[in-house]
C-alpha cells in the first residue's frame, strides 16, 4: 500500500506502508542509532513524535518482548529507508512489520531518509503526518501544520503511571542480561522513590542491579507523598515534551531537593531539576537522538560515548550560583550534566542506562549510591 509523509514546510515524500493502515501526526525527528529500533519504539520519551531512523535497513533482527522499554510502542509514527521482510535472529518472536501492525503504529518505508535527515538538520525538526492509501499530499501538509507545537505541550500526563507501584519485574539475574555488572553495589538494600515522567525499564533494571528496591510514583505525586515512603534517594526519570510545561513536577522536585534527600535525574528529569533550582530551558534545533554522542565529563576530562534522546536543553547562562555544570556535549557545547553545590542532587541529560547504546556512563548509578551511603 502506498503511503505519504508530509512536513509542515510543504515537502512530502511518497513511499510504502510499513506498519498499520491509517494516519498519524507528530513532530518528525531523527535517530542515528545503528541498532536498537525496538528500544526506540518503546521509549516513552518519543511520545508525540514520528521517528526517522538514519540506519538504512531496519527490522532485520525482528522483535522480542525482552527488548521493550515500556509496555507498548510509544512513538506517534515510524520512518525507515528499507524494512526487512524477515527476522534473522533466534530471539525474534515476530517481524517488525507485524509488531507495528499489532500495536497500530503507522509507518512508512522506501523513502530517502538521508534527504529527510538533512532537511531536519538544516531546517530543524518539523511537524509532520503519515497517511496510507490514497491521500492528497497538500491536504496532508495542512493537517501537519495543524498539530500543536511541542513547546508548551505536557506529554508526561499521557505516559506516566496512574498509581504508585513496586518495581519487581526483574531479578538480579534477569536485570544482568541488560548491560554490564556494577563494579560495586550498595552495601545494604536501598529504597528508591522514582518519579515516572516516562521511565524506561532499563533504568529500573540498573537500579535493581545496584541493590535498590524501587517504588515508582506518578509524575503528579506531591513531594510529601513521595517522601512519606522514607526513601534513601529520589530518582527523576526521562520523559517526553517540554519541561517548562510541567510546573507541578518542577515544584515537587524543588521541594524534594530542599529536604536534602539525595536526588538523581536523567534526561527530562535533568531538565526538570535545572528548572527546579532556578534555571531555564530552551528547544534545540534538531535535538540529540542516537547512541553515539560524545560527552565530556569536566571533573575528569574524560569523554564518554553516550545514548541520547532529547529536544530541549538547560540554558547555562540561566543557572544560579548553587548549580555547577559537570558535563558538556562535544557536538554543540550544550549542558549535559548538573550538580547542586550545597545539596546532594545531580543530573545528566543523556542516558547512562543505555538500551540502546554504550555503557560508558553507568558509573553515574554508582555515584547516586555513593551520595546515599555517605549521607
C-alpha positions, 0 to 999 in steps of 0.5 A: 500500500502506498503511503505519504509523509508530509512536513509542515514546510510543504515537502512530502515524500511518497513511499510504502506502508510499513506498519498499520493502515491509517494516519498519524501526526507528530513532530518528525525527528531523527535517530542515528542509532545503528541498532536498537529500533525496538528500544526506540519504539518503546521509549516513552520519551518519543511520545508525540513524535514520528521517528526517522531512523538514519540506519538504512535497513531496519527490522532485520533482527525482528522483535522480542518482548525482552527488548521493550522499554515500556509496555507498548510502542510509544512513538506517534509514527515510524520512518525507515529507508528499507524494512526487512521482510524477515527476522534473522535472529533466534530471539525474534518472536515476530517481524517488525512489520507485524509488531507495528501492525499489532500495536497500530503504529503507522509507518512508512518505508522506501523513502530517502531518509538521508534527504529527510535527515538533512532537511531536519538538520538544516531546517530543524525538526518539523511537524509532520503526518503519515497517511496510507492509501490514497491521500492528497499530499497538500491536504496532508501538509495542512493537517501537519501544520495543524498539530500543536507545537511541542513547546508548551505541550505536557506529554508526561500526563499521557505516559506516566503511571496512574498509581504508585507501584513496586518495581519487581519485574526483574531479578538480579539475574534477569536485570544482568542480561541488560548491560554490564555488572556494577563494579560495586553495589550498595552495601545494604538494600536501598529504597528508591522513590522514582518519579515516572515522567516516562521511565524506561525499564532499563533504568529500573533494571540498573537500579535493581542491579545496584541493590535498590528496591524501587517504588515508582510514583506518578509524575503528579505525586506531591513531594510529601507523598513521595517522601512519606515512603522514607526513601534513601534517594529520589530518582527523576526519570526521562520523559517526553515534551517540554519541561517548562510545561510541567510546573507541578513536577518542577515544584515537587522536585524543588521541594524534594531537593530542599529536604536534602534527600539525595536526588538523581535525574536523567534526561527530562528529569535533568531538565526538570531539576535545572528548572527546579533550582532556578534555571531555564530551558530552551528547544534545540534545533534538531535535538540529540537522538542516537547512541553515539554522542560524545560527552565530556565529563569536566571533573575528569576530562574524560569523554564518554560515548553516550545514548541520547534522546532529547529536544530541549536543553538547560540554558547555562547562562540561566543557572544560579550560583548553587548549580555547577555544570559537570558535563558538556556535549562535544557536538554543540557545547550544550549542558549535559550534566548538573550538580547542586553545590550545597545539596546532594542532587545531580543530573545528566541529560543523556542516558547512562542506562543505555538500551540502546547504546554504550555503557560508558556512563553507568558509573553515574548509578554508582555515584547516586549510591555513593551520595546515599551511603555517605549521607 
